[in-house]
């Protein structure tokens, strides 16, 4: 079981969160030009990375914020967590 350090609520059990997928992949454009294949690939086709990886996690049973969690997929060690709504400039 993971203990995820929410920047707003403190360290919480993984059961309070919902996994949201890779934070390293770009979502298809929302301008209507992306086709069914683009959305299928984004939603259903996933890599299974080893090592450091950034993921979206939704604190669904807490503050309801979306977070970006950088964790090691082999050890489950969490290196960094930040609010997904903040730009990289705001995080510094």
N, C-alpha and C positions, 0 to 999 in steps of 0.2 A: 504494500500500500504506500502510495506517495504522500508526503506531507508538502503541500504547496504553500510557499510564503506569499500570501496575497498582500500587495502593497497597501491596501485599504483596511483589511480585516485581520492581518497577522497570519501566522501559520495555521493552515486548515487541512483537514483530511481530503484526499482525492475524491471521496464520495460526494463532496459538496460541489464538484465541478463536472462539466460536460466537455469532453474532448472535441475540438473544433477543426482538427486537421493541421496540415503543415502551414507554417507561417512563412515558408520560403518559396511558395509557389504563387504566381500572379493569377488573380481571378480574371476570367475573360471580361472584355470591355462591356459595360452596361448600355452601350449605345445602340443595341439591337443588331449589330453586325456579326456577333458571335453565333455560330450555328450549333445545332444539336450535338455534333461530334465534339466541339470545343467544351461545351458544358458537361457532357458525359465524361470526357477525359479529366476535367477539373474535379468533378464530384466523386467519380468511382475509381479512377486509375491512380494508384498510389505507389510510391517507392517504399521500401522498408529499410531506411538508413541505419547505419551502425555508427555510434559515436555521437558527437555534439549535433543537436538538431533543434531548431526553433519551431514551436507548436502554438496554436491558438487553444486556449482553455477558457471556458465561460464559467464564471463563479455563479452558477445557477441557483444555488441554495445559500447565497450570501449577499454580497453587494451587487450582484448581477452585472459586473463589469467584465469585459473581454480582456484577457491577459495574453501576453506573449511569454511563454516559458521556454527558456533555453535549458535543455537537459541532455544528459548522456543516455542514449537508448540502451546501452549495455549495462550500465551500473544504476541507472535511474537517478543519479546525482543531479541536482538542480544547480546550475551555475548562476542564472540570473532570471528575474521575473520583472516585467514592467507592464503598465497599462497600455493596451493596444491602441487606445485613442490618442495617446501622446506622441508627438513627433520625436525624432531622435534628438532634436535641439532642446525640446522641453525636458528630456530625461537627464540631461547633463547637470 
